[in-house]
Amino acid sequence: MTPELRRSLGLFDAVVIGLGSMIGAGIFVALGAATDAAGSGAGLLWALGLAAVVAYCNATASARLAARYPASGGTYVYGRERLGSFWGYLAGWAFVAGKTASCAAMALTVGAYVWPEQAHAVAVAAVVALTAVNYTGVQKSALLTRVIVALVLAVLACVVAVSFGAGGAEVTAVGEELTTGGVLQAAGLLFFAFAGYARIATLGEEVRDPARTIPRAVPLALGITLAVYGLVAVSVLTVLGPAALASSPAPLADAARAADAGWLVPLVTVGAAVAALGSLLSLILGVSRTTLAMARDAYLPTALSAVHPRFRVPHRAELAVGAVVAAVAATVDVRGAIGFSSFGVLVYYGIANASAWTLGGRARLLSALGLAGCATLAFALPLGSVLAGSGVVAAGVVAWSISRGRAVPPRP
């Protein structure tokens, strides 16, 4: 009999893990790039709202499915059970590939803030350290994530306060002509920041009373994150303006300088690094659980399905994921990682919405809207990201045709 994971997470810890996965990426990595793509402050705010709508549809689909199938693997499990083995496999493939790139992006963010001259080396060290934390048990990971989220929220609150206090710029001033394509591309980049709520669903086998906890935790985490992102975006636009925000490599630090709050700059630097570490911690956790589920069904090497007898975690999957992420972080740049990650994650959620559609009920319209939104944002991303992501998906189809002969049938 396959050992099961320990159910140790309650509602608060599940929400905190979701917050740790989301808060940080959009603010410290994607905010400036999204403003540049949107072409204006107004475009950025429209893009933020659009990304939030798609994320809400996806969150609703994920919560409904996770309550029905409370097992590790997320949409890999949902797609397999609702649409068939191929779609579940493809969701898992897209998730592992996309989120591996996300892990690398977060690790490189740590390096860029902590030691820019040695960003890749710092990134690899961060991956090794957080893989070790996850290896010792998910409860310890949740406790560390709680501390990280509290610190990051405190830093963001300071940025919002000093930025609104200074003011001076026109939030909706147009830097370039606002276009639908620009807003959609910006929304695709900002979606990268919202995608962490799936971390709660992928922990379904480790949450107490998952049928009740997961549907409550997902919208709570998403709602808190949207409120934080909206406040930070508007406050930074208020003090910097859209043109300066679009060109800034460190917009929150620049906002503090523009507000004559130089004392806040070191705290923002620490907050950025800590936020990226929090995201990385939860990302490695989620990718390893999907790897575990796929290995159990022989779509990945079955050795990765082992659960540690003492810590009750998928230790081989975690080590394998950590090794791959470290290799990627040592070789790629952060912008390429973000674009590739967004494409893979949008494919994953597209399958989640299609799976939720088969459940019927009043939420069916949200599933259709989420599926359409995922497809639109995925193909609005920069061409290089679309081509690379499509190539990886195609490689996944080839791998499916090779591996399905030895895969196990879906479990009832």
TORKOL-4160 file (C-alpha; in steps of 0.2 Angstrom, whole numbers, padded with zeros to 4 digits, m for minus):
412
<pt num="1" X="0000" Y="0000" Z="0000"/>
<pt num="2" X="0007" Y="0017" Z="m0005"/>
<pt num="3" X="0011" Y="0028" Z="0011"/>
<pt num="4" X="0000" Y="0043" Z="0013"/>
<pt num="5" X="0006" Y="0060" Z="0017"/>
<pt num="6" X="0003" Y="0068" Z="0035"/>
<pt num="7" X="m0013" Y="0079" Z="0036"/>
<pt num="8" X="m0005" Y="0093" Z="0047"/>
<pt num="9" X="m0012" Y="0109" Z="0039"/>
<pt num="10" X="m0027" Y="0119" Z="0045"/>
<pt num="11" X="m0036" Y="0134" Z="0037"/>
<pt num="12" X="m0024" Y="0147" Z="0043"/>
<pt num="13" X="m0008" Y="0138" Z="0037"/>
<pt num="14" X="m0016" Y="0134" Z="0020"/>
<pt num="15" X="m0020" Y="0153" Z="0017"/>
<pt num="16" X="m0003" Y="0157" Z="0023"/>
<pt num="17" X="0005" Y="0145" Z="0010"/>
<pt num="18" X="m0005" Y="0153" Z="m0003"/>
<pt num="19" X="0000" Y="0170" Z="0002"/>
<pt num="20" X="0018" Y="0165" Z="0002"/>
<pt num="21" X="0016" Y="0159" Z="m0015"/>
<pt num="22" X="0008" Y="0174" Z="m0022"/>
<pt num="23" X="0014" Y="0190" Z="m0013"/>
<pt num="24" X="0031" Y="0195" Z="m0019"/>
<pt num="25" X="0032" Y="0189" Z="m0037"/>
<pt num="26" X="0020" Y="0202" Z="m0045"/>
<pt num="27" X="0026" Y="0217" Z="m0034"/>
<pt num="28" X="0045" Y="0214" Z="m0035"/>
<pt num="29" X="0047" Y="0205" Z="m0052"/>
<pt num="30" X="0033" Y="0208" Z="m0064"/>
<pt num="31" X="0025" Y="0225" Z="m0059"/>
<pt num="32" X="0038" Y="0236" Z="m0069"/>
<pt num="33" X="0037" Y="0225" Z="m0084"/>
<pt num="34" X="0018" Y="0224" Z="m0084"/>
<pt num="35" X="0018" Y="0243" Z="m0084"/>
<pt num="36" X="0030" Y="0244" Z="m0099"/>
<pt num="37" X="0019" Y="0231" Z="m0109"/>
<pt num="38" X="0002" Y="0240" Z="m0104"/>
<pt num="39" X="0009" Y="0257" Z="m0110"/>
<pt num="40" X="0001" Y="0267" Z="m0096"/>
<pt num="41" X="m0004" Y="0268" Z="m0078"/>
<pt num="42" X="m0022" Y="0265" Z="m0083"/>
<pt num="43" X="m0017" Y="0250" Z="m0094"/>
<pt num="44" X="m0008" Y="0243" Z="m0079"/>
<pt num="45" X="m0024" Y="0244" Z="m0068"/>
<pt num="46" X="m0035" Y="0237" Z="m0081"/>
<pt num="47" X="m0022" Y="0223" Z="m0083"/>
<pt num="48" X="m0022" Y="0220" Z="m0064"/>
<pt num="49" X="m0041" Y="0218" Z="m0064"/>
<pt num="50" X="m0041" Y="0207" Z="m0079"/>
<pt num="51" X="m0028" Y="0195" Z="m0072"/>
<pt num="52" X="m0038" Y="0195" Z="m0055"/>
<pt num="53" X="m0054" Y="0190" Z="m0065"/>
<pt num="54" X="m0045" Y="0176" Z="m0073"/>
<pt num="55" X="m0037" Y="0171" Z="m0057"/>
<pt num="56" X="m0054" Y="0171" Z="m0048"/>
<pt num="57" X="m0061" Y="0160" Z="m0061"/>
<pt num="58" X="m0046" Y="0148" Z="m0059"/>
<pt num="59" X="m0047" Y="0148" Z="m0040"/>
<pt num="60" X="m0066" Y="0144" Z="m0041"/>
<pt num="61" X="m0062" Y="0129" Z="m0052"/>
<pt num="62" X="m0047" Y="0123" Z="m0042"/>
<pt num="63" X="m0057" Y="0125" Z="m0026"/>
<pt num="64" X="m0072" Y="0115" Z="m0032"/>
<pt num="65" X="m0061" Y="0101" Z="m0039"/>
<pt num="66" X="m0049" Y="0100" Z="m0024"/>
<pt num="67" X="m0064" Y="0098" Z="m0013"/>
<pt num="68" X="m0070" Y="0083" Z="m0024"/>
<pt num="69" X="m0052" Y="0076" Z="m0026"/>
<pt num="70" X="m0042" Y="0080" Z="m0010"/>
<pt num="71" X="m0026" Y="0072" Z="m0016"/>
<pt num="72" X="m0008" Y="0078" Z="m0020"/>
<pt num="73" X="m0006" Y="0083" Z="m0038"/>
<pt num="74" X="m0019" Y="0097" Z="m0041"/>
<pt num="75" X="m0025" Y="0098" Z="m0060"/>
<pt num="76" X="m0015" Y="0083" Z="m0064"/>
<pt num="77" X="m0027" Y="0073" Z="m0054"/>
<pt num="78" X="m0043" Y="0083" Z="m0059"/>
<pt num="79" X="m0039" Y="0082" Z="m0077"/>
<pt num="80" X="m0036" Y="0064" Z="m0076"/>
<pt num="81" X="m0052" Y="0060" Z="m0067"/>
<pt num="82" X="m0063" Y="0072" Z="m0077"/>
<pt num="83" X="m0056" Y="0073" Z="m0094"/>
<pt num="84" X="m0045" Y="0057" Z="m0096"/>
<pt num="85" X="m0027" Y="0052" Z="m0093"/>
<pt num="86" X="m0020" Y="0062" Z="m0107"/>
<pt num="87" X="m0027" Y="0079" Z="m0101"/>
<pt num="88" X="m0022" Y="0075" Z="m0083"/>
<pt num="89" X="m0004" Y="0071" Z="m0089"/>
<pt num="90" X="m0003" Y="0086" Z="m0099"/>
<pt num="91" X="m0008" Y="0097" Z="m0085"/>
<pt num="92" X="0005" Y="0089" Z="m0074"/>
<pt num="93" X="0018" Y="0091" Z="m0087"/>
<pt num="94" X="0014" Y="0110" Z="m0090"/>
<pt num="95" X="0014" Y="0113" Z="m0071"/>
<pt num="96" X="0030" Y="0105" Z="m0068"/>
<pt num="97" X="0039" Y="0114" Z="m0083"/>
<pt num="98" X="0031" Y="0131" Z="m0079"/>
<pt num="99" X="0033" Y="0131" Z="m0061"/>
<pt num="100" X="0051" Y="0125" Z="m0062"/>
<pt num="101" X="0054" Y="0141" Z="m0072"/>
<pt num="102" X="0045" Y="0150" Z="m0059"/>
<pt num="103" X="0056" Y="0143" Z="m0045"/>
<pt num="104" X="0071" Y="0149" Z="m0056"/>
<pt num="105" X="0064" Y="0166" Z="m0058"/>
<pt num="106" X="0061" Y="0168" Z="m0039"/>
<pt num="107" X="0079" Y="0161" Z="m0035"/>
<pt num="108" X="0086" Y="0174" Z="m0047"/>
<pt num="109" X="0076" Y="0188" Z="m0039"/>
<pt num="110" X="0084" Y="0184" Z="m0023"/>
<pt num="111" X="0101" Y="0184" Z="m0031"/>
<pt num="112" X="0098" Y="0201" Z="m0040"/>
<pt num="113" X="0093" Y="0210" Z="m0023"/>
<pt num="114" X="0106" Y="0201" Z="m0012"/>
<pt num="115" X="0121" Y="0201" Z="m0022"/>
<pt num="116" X="0118" Y="0207" Z="m0040"/>
<pt num="117" X="0136" Y="0203" Z="m0046"/>
<pt num="118" X="0134" Y="0185" Z="m0041"/>
<pt num="119" X="0115" Y="0183" Z="m0044"/>
<pt num="120" X="0116" Y="0165" Z="m0051"/>
<pt num="121" X="0127" Y="0158" Z="m0037"/>
<pt num="122" X="0115" Y="0166" Z="m0024"/>
<pt num="123" X="0100" Y="0159" Z="m0033"/>
<pt num="124" X="0108" Y="0141" Z="m0033"/>
<pt num="125" X="0112" Y="0143" Z="m0014"/>
<pt num="126" X="0094" Y="0148" Z="m0011"/>
<pt num="127" X="0087" Y="0133" Z="m0020"/>
<pt num="128" X="0098" Y="0121" Z="m0010"/>
<pt num="129" X="0093" Y="0129" Z="0007"/>
<pt num="130" X="0074" Y="0129" Z="0004"/>
<pt num="131" X="0075" Y="0111" Z="m0003"/>
<pt num="132" X="0082" Y="0106" Z="0013"/>
<pt num="133" X="0068" Y="0115" Z="0023"/>
<pt num="134" X="0055" Y="0106" Z="0013"/>
<pt num="135" X="0063" Y="0090" Z="0015"/>
<pt num="136" X="0061" Y="0090" Z="0034"/>
<pt num="137" X="0042" Y="0092" Z="0033"/>
<pt num="138" X="0028" Y="0103" Z="0027"/>
<pt num="139" X="0023" Y="0109" Z="0044"/>
<pt num="140" X="0040" Y="0117" Z="0046"/>
<pt num="141" X="0038" Y="0125" Z="0029"/>
<pt num="142" X="0021" Y="0132" Z="0034"/>
<pt num="143" X="0029" Y="0140" Z="0049"/>
<pt num="144" X="0043" Y="0148" Z="0040"/>
<pt num="145" X="0031" Y="0154" Z="0027"/>
<pt num="146" X="0020" Y="0162" Z="0040"/>
<pt num="147" X="0035" Y="0173" Z="0046"/>
<pt num="148" X="0040" Y="0177" Z="0028"/>
<pt num="149" X="0022" Y="0183" Z="0024"/>
<pt num="150" X="0021" Y="0194" Z="0040"/>
<pt num="151" X="0038" Y="0203" Z="0036"/>
<pt num="152" X="0034" Y="0206" Z="0017"/>
<pt num="153" X="0017" Y="0213" Z="0022"/>
<pt num="154" X="0025" Y="0225" Z="0034"/>
<pt num="155" X="0037" Y="0231" Z="0021"/>
<pt num="156" X="0023" Y="0233" Z="0008"/>
<pt num="157" X="0012" Y="0243" Z="0021"/>
<pt num="158" X="0027" Y="0255" Z="0023"/>
<pt num="159" X="0029" Y="0257" Z="0004"/>
<pt num="160" X="0010" Y="0261" Z="0002"/>
<pt num="161" X="0010" Y="0273" Z="0017"/>
<pt num="162" X="0025" Y="0284" Z="0011"/>
<pt num="163" X="0020" Y="0283" Z="m0007"/>
<pt num="164" X="0002" Y="0289" Z="m0004"/>
<pt num="165" X="0009" Y="0302" Z="0008"/>
<pt num="166" X="0021" Y="0309" Z="m0005"/>
<pt num="167" X="0010" Y="0308" Z="m0020"/>
<pt num="168" X="0014" Y="0320" Z="m0035"/>
<pt num="169" X="0011" Y="0309" Z="m0051"/>
<pt num="170" X="m0004" Y="0306" Z="m0061"/>
<pt num="171" X="m0009" Y="0288" Z="m0059"/>
<pt num="172" X="m0018" Y="0286" Z="m0076"/>
<pt num="173" X="m0007" Y="0297" Z="m0087"/>
<pt num="174" X="m0003" Y="0289" Z="m0103"/>
<pt num="175" X="0015" Y="0285" Z="m0107"/>
<pt num="176" X="0011" Y="0277" Z="m0124"/>
<pt num="177" X="m0005" Y="0273" Z="m0133"/>
<pt num="178" X="m0016" Y="0261" Z="m0123"/>
<pt num="179" X="m0019" Y="0245" Z="m0134"/>
<pt num="180" X="m0029" Y="0230" Z="m0131"/>
<pt num="181" X="m0014" Y="0219" Z="m0135"/>
<pt num="182" X="m0003" Y="0229" Z="m0122"/>
<pt num="183" X="m0016" Y="0226" Z="m0108"/>
<pt num="184" X="m0018" Y="0208" Z="m0112"/>
<pt num="185" X="0001" Y="0205" Z="m0112"/>
<pt num="186" X="0003" Y="0215" Z="m0096"/>
<pt num="187" X="m0011" Y="0204" Z="m0088"/>
<pt num="188" X="m0002" Y="0188" Z="m0094"/>
<pt num="189" X="0013" Y="0194" Z="m0085"/>
<pt num="190" X="0004" Y="0199" Z="m0069"/>
<pt num="191" X="m0005" Y="0182" Z="m0069"/>
<pt num="192" X="0012" Y="0175" Z="m0065"/>
<pt num="193" X="0010" Y="0184" Z="m0048"/>
<pt num="194" X="m0008" Y="0177" Z="m0044"/>
<pt num="195" X="m0004" Y="0159" Z="m0048"/>
<pt num="196" X="0001" Y="0153" Z="m0031"/>
<pt num="197" X="m0016" Y="0149" Z="m0025"/>
<pt num="198" X="m0015" Y="0132" Z="m0033"/>
<pt num="199" X="m0002" Y="0128" Z="m0020"/>
<pt num="200" X="m0016" Y="0125" Z="m0008"/>
<pt num="201" X="m0024" Y="0113" Z="m0020"/>
<pt num="202" X="m0008" Y="0103" Z="m0023"/>
<pt num="203" X="m0007" Y="0101" Z="m0004"/>
<pt num="204" X="m0024" Y="0092" Z="m0003"/>
<pt num="205" X="m0017" Y="0076" Z="0004"/>
<pt num="206" X="m0009" Y="0086" Z="0018"/>
<pt num="207" X="m0024" Y="0098" Z="0023"/>
<pt num="208" X="m0035" Y="0093" Z="0038"/>
<pt num="209" X="m0054" Y="0092" Z="0032"/>
<pt num="210" X="m0049" Y="0096" Z="0014"/>
<pt num="211" X="m0067" Y="0097" Z="0008"/>
<pt num="212" X="m0070" Y="0111" Z="0020"/>
<pt num="213" X="m0053" Y="0119" Z="0021"/>
<pt num="214" X="m0048" Y="0121" Z="0003"/>
<pt num="215" X="m0063" Y="0130" Z="m0004"/>
<pt num="216" X="m0062" Y="0142" Z="0010"/>
<pt num="217" X="m0043" Y="0145" Z="0009"/>
<pt num="218" X="m0042" Y="0148" Z="m0010"/>
<pt num="219" X="m0053" Y="0163" Z="m0011"/>
<pt num="220" X="m0046" Y="0170" Z="0005"/>
<pt num="221" X="m0028" Y="0169" Z="m0001"/>
<pt num="222" X="m0033" Y="0176" Z="m0018"/>
<pt num="223" X="m0043" Y="0191" Z="m0011"/>
<pt num="224" X="m0030" Y="0196" Z="0001"/>
<pt num="225" X="m0017" Y="0196" Z="m0012"/>
<pt num="226" X="m0028" Y="0206" Z="m0024"/>
<pt num="227" X="m0030" Y="0219" Z="m0011"/>
<pt num="228" X="m0012" Y="0220" Z="m0007"/>
<pt num="229" X="m0007" Y="0221" Z="m0026"/>
<pt num="230" X="m0020" Y="0234" Z="m0030"/>
<pt num="231" X="m0014" Y="0246" Z="m0015"/>
<pt num="232" X="0004" Y="0244" Z="m0020"/>
<pt num="233" X="0001" Y="0247" Z="m0038"/>
<pt num="234" X="m0009" Y="0263" Z="m0036"/>
<pt num="235" X="0003" Y="0270" Z="m0022"/>
<pt num="236" X="0018" Y="0267" Z="m0033"/>
<pt num="237" X="0010" Y="0274" Z="m0048"/>
<pt num="238" X="0005" Y="0289" Z="m0037"/>
<pt num="239" X="0023" Y="0293" Z="m0033"/>
<pt num="240" X="0033" Y="0288" Z="m0048"/>
<pt num="241" X="0020" Y="0289" Z="m0063"/>
<pt num="242" X="0019" Y="0276" Z="m0076"/>
<pt num="243" X="0034" Y="0281" Z="m0086"/>
<pt num="244" X="0046" Y="0279" Z="m0072"/>
<pt num="245" X="0038" Y="0264" Z="m0065"/>
<pt num="246" X="0039" Y="0255" Z="m0083"/>
<pt num="247" X="0058" Y="0259" Z="m0083"/>
<pt num="248" X="0062" Y="0255" Z="m0065"/>
<pt num="249" X="0072" Y="0238" Z="m0061"/>
<pt num="250" X="0067" Y="0240" Z="m0043"/>
<pt num="251" X="0051" Y="0250" Z="m0043"/>
<pt num="252" X="0047" Y="0249" Z="m0024"/>
<pt num="253" X="0064" Y="0255" Z="m0019"/>
<pt num="254" X="0063" Y="0269" Z="m0032"/>
<pt num="255" X="0046" Y="0274" Z="m0025"/>
<pt num="256" X="0053" Y="0275" Z="m0007"/>
<pt num="257" X="0067" Y="0286" Z="m0014"/>
<pt num="258" X="0055" Y="0297" Z="m0024"/>
<pt num="259" X="0045" Y="0299" Z="m0008"/>
<pt num="260" X="0060" Y="0305" Z="0002"/>
<pt num="261" X="0060" Y="0289" Z="0013"/>
<pt num="262" X="0078" Y="0284" Z="0010"/>
<pt num="263" X="0077" Y="0274" Z="0027"/>
<pt num="264" X="0065" Y="0263" Z="0019"/>
<pt num="265" X="0076" Y="0257" Z="0004"/>
<pt num="266" X="0086" Y="0244" Z="0014"/>
<pt num="267" X="0070" Y="0237" Z="0021"/>
<pt num="268" X="0062" Y="0236" Z="0003"/>
<pt num="269" X="0078" Y="0227" Z="m0002"/>
<pt num="270" X="0076" Y="0214" Z="0012"/>
<pt num="271" X="0058" Y="0213" Z="0009"/>
<pt num="272" X="0060" Y="0209" Z="m0010"/>
<pt num="273" X="0073" Y="0195" Z="m0006"/>
<pt num="274" X="0062" Y="0188" Z="0008"/>
<pt num="275" X="0046" Y="0188" Z="m0003"/>
<pt num="276" X="0056" Y="0179" Z="m0017"/>
<pt num="277" X="0062" Y="0166" Z="m0004"/>
<pt num="278" X="0044" Y="0164" Z="0002"/>
<pt num="279" X="0038" Y="0161" Z="m0016"/>
<pt num="280" X="0052" Y="0149" Z="m0019"/>
<pt num="281" X="0049" Y="0139" Z="m0003"/>
<pt num="282" X="0030" Y="0136" Z="m0008"/>
<pt num="283" X="0034" Y="0133" Z="m0027"/>
<pt num="284" X="0046" Y="0119" Z="m0023"/>
<pt num="285" X="0033" Y="0112" Z="m0012"/>
<pt num="286" X="0020" Y="0112" Z="m0025"/>
<pt num="287" X="0031" Y="0106" Z="m0039"/>
<pt num="288" X="0037" Y="0091" Z="m0029"/>
<pt num="289" X="0019" Y="0086" Z="m0025"/>
<pt num="290" X="0014" Y="0086" Z="m0043"/>
<pt num="291" X="0030" Y="0076" Z="m0047"/>
<pt num="292" X="0025" Y="0063" Z="m0034"/>
<pt num="293" X="0007" Y="0061" Z="m0041"/>
<pt num="294" X="0014" Y="0058" Z="m0059"/>
<pt num="295" X="0027" Y="0046" Z="m0052"/>
<pt num="296" X="0014" Y="0036" Z="m0043"/>
<pt num="297" X="0006" Y="0034" Z="m0061"/>
<pt num="298" X="0023" Y="0030" Z="m0069"/>
<pt num="299" X="0022" Y="0045" Z="m0080"/>
<pt num="300" X="0038" Y="0050" Z="m0072"/>
<pt num="301" X="0051" Y="0038" Z="m0064"/>
<pt num="302" X="0042" Y="0028" Z="m0051"/>
<pt num="303" X="0057" Y="0030" Z="m0039"/>
<pt num="304" X="0051" Y="0048" Z="m0037"/>
<pt num="305" X="0035" Y="0042" Z="m0028"/>
<pt num="306" X="0044" Y="0037" Z="m0012"/>
<pt num="307" X="0038" Y="0045" Z="0004"/>
<pt num="308" X="0051" Y="0047" Z="0018"/>
<pt num="309" X="0047" Y="0036" Z="0033"/>
<pt num="310" X="0051" Y="0049" Z="0046"/>
<pt num="311" X="0046" Y="0066" Z="0038"/>
<pt num="312" X="0032" Y="0059" Z="0028"/>
<pt num="313" X="0036" Y="0070" Z="0013"/>
<pt num="314" X="0040" Y="0065" Z="m0005"/>
<pt num="315" X="0059" Y="0067" Z="m0002"/>
<pt num="316" X="0066" Y="0060" Z="m0019"/>
<pt num="317" X="0054" Y="0071" Z="m0029"/>
<pt num="318" X="0059" Y="0086" Z="m0018"/>
<pt num="319" X="0078" Y="0082" Z="m0021"/>
<pt num="320" X="0075" Y="0080" Z="m0040"/>
<pt num="321" X="0065" Y="0096" Z="m0042"/>
<pt num="322" X="0078" Y="0105" Z="m0032"/>
<pt num="323" X="0092" Y="0099" Z="m0043"/>
<pt num="324" X="0083" Y="0104" Z="m0059"/>
<pt num="325" X="0078" Y="0121" Z="m0052"/>
<pt num="326" X="0096" Y="0124" Z="m0047"/>
<pt num="327" X="0103" Y="0120" Z="m0064"/>
<pt num="328" X="0090" Y="0131" Z="m0073"/>
<pt num="329" X="0094" Y="0146" Z="m0060"/>
<pt num="330" X="0112" Y="0144" Z="m0064"/>
<pt num="331" X="0110" Y="0147" Z="m0083"/>
<pt num="332" X="0094" Y="0157" Z="m0087"/>
<pt num="333" X="0089" Y="0175" Z="m0085"/>
<pt num="334" X="0074" Y="0181" Z="m0075"/>
<pt num="335" X="0063" Y="0188" Z="m0089"/>
<pt num="336" X="0064" Y="0173" Z="m0099"/>
<pt num="337" X="0059" Y="0162" Z="m0085"/>
<pt num="338" X="0044" Y="0173" Z="m0081"/>
<pt num="339" X="0037" Y="0172" Z="m0099"/>
<pt num="340" X="0040" Y="0153" Z="m0100"/>
<pt num="341" X="0032" Y="0150" Z="m0083"/>
<pt num="342" X="0017" Y="0161" Z="m0087"/>
<pt num="343" X="0013" Y="0151" Z="m0103"/>
<pt num="344" X="0015" Y="0134" Z="m0094"/>
<pt num="345" X="0004" Y="0139" Z="m0079"/>
<pt num="346" X="m0010" Y="0146" Z="m0091"/>
<pt num="347" X="m0010" Y="0129" Z="m0100"/>
<pt num="348" X="m0012" Y="0121" Z="m0083"/>
<pt num="349" X="m0026" Y="0132" Z="m0077"/>
<pt num="350" X="m0035" Y="0130" Z="m0094"/>
<pt num="351" X="m0036" Y="0111" Z="m0091"/>
<pt num="352" X="m0042" Y="0115" Z="m0073"/>
<pt num="353" X="m0056" Y="0125" Z="m0080"/>
<pt num="354" X="m0061" Y="0112" Z="m0093"/>
<pt num="355" X="m0061" Y="0099" Z="m0079"/>
<pt num="356" X="m0072" Y="0110" Z="m0068"/>
<pt num="357" X="m0084" Y="0113" Z="m0082"/>
<pt num="358" X="m0089" Y="0094" Z="m0081"/>
<pt num="359" X="m0094" Y="0096" Z="m0063"/>
<pt num="360" X="m0110" Y="0106" Z="m0069"/>
<pt num="361" X="m0119" Y="0118" Z="m0058"/>
<pt num="362" X="m0120" Y="0136" Z="m0057"/>
<pt num="363" X="m0101" Y="0139" Z="m0057"/>
<pt num="364" X="m0100" Y="0132" Z="m0075"/>
<pt num="365" X="m0100" Y="0150" Z="m0083"/>
<pt num="366" X="m0085" Y="0154" Z="m0072"/>
<pt num="367" X="m0076" Y="0139" Z="m0079"/>
<pt num="368" X="m0080" Y="0144" Z="m0097"/>
<pt num="369" X="m0074" Y="0162" Z="m0093"/>
<pt num="370" X="m0058" Y="0155" Z="m0085"/>
<pt num="371" X="m0054" Y="0144" Z="m0100"/>
<pt num="372" X="m0056" Y="0158" Z="m0112"/>
<pt num="373" X="m0046" Y="0169" Z="m0101"/>
<pt num="374" X="m0031" Y="0157" Z="m0100"/>
<pt num="375" X="m0031" Y="0154" Z="m0118"/>
<pt num="376" X="m0031" Y="0173" Z="m0122"/>
<pt num="377" X="m0018" Y="0178" Z="m0110"/>
<pt num="378" X="m0006" Y="0163" Z="m0115"/>
<pt num="379" X="m0006" Y="0168" Z="m0133"/>
<pt num="380" X="m0004" Y="0187" Z="m0129"/>
<pt num="381" X="0013" Y="0184" Z="m0121"/>
<pt num="382" X="0029" Y="0189" Z="m0130"/>
<pt num="383" X="0032" Y="0178" Z="m0145"/>
<pt num="384" X="0047" Y="0170" Z="m0138"/>
<pt num="385" X="0038" Y="0164" Z="m0123"/>
<pt num="386" X="0023" Y="0157" Z="m0134"/>
<pt num="387" X="0035" Y="0147" Z="m0145"/>
<pt num="388" X="0046" Y="0140" Z="m0131"/>
<pt num="389" X="0030" Y="0135" Z="m0121"/>
<pt num="390" X="0022" Y="0127" Z="m0136"/>
<pt num="391" X="0038" Y="0118" Z="m0139"/>
<pt num="392" X="0038" Y="0111" Z="m0122"/>
<pt num="393" X="0020" Y="0106" Z="m0123"/>
<pt num="394" X="0023" Y="0097" Z="m0139"/>
<pt num="395" X="0038" Y="0088" Z="m0131"/>
<pt num="396" X="0026" Y="0083" Z="m0117"/>
<pt num="397" X="0014" Y="0075" Z="m0130"/>
<pt num="398" X="0029" Y="0065" Z="m0137"/>
<pt num="399" X="0034" Y="0059" Z="m0120"/>
<pt num="400" X="0016" Y="0054" Z="m0116"/>
<pt num="401" X="0016" Y="0043" Z="m0132"/>
<pt num="402" X="0031" Y="0034" Z="m0125"/>
<pt num="403" X="0027" Y="0033" Z="m0107"/>
<pt num="404" X="0008" Y="0028" Z="m0108"/>
<pt num="405" X="0012" Y="0010" Z="m0111"/>
<pt num="406" X="0020" Y="0008" Z="m0093"/>
<pt num="407" X="0008" Y="0020" Z="m0084"/>
<pt num="408" X="m0005" Y="0014" Z="m0072"/>
<pt num="409" X="m0023" Y="0016" Z="m0075"/>
<pt num="410" X="m0032" Y="0030" Z="m0066"/>
<pt num="411" X="m0036" Y="0026" Z="m0048"/>
<pt num="412" X="m0055" Y="0026" Z="m0044"/>
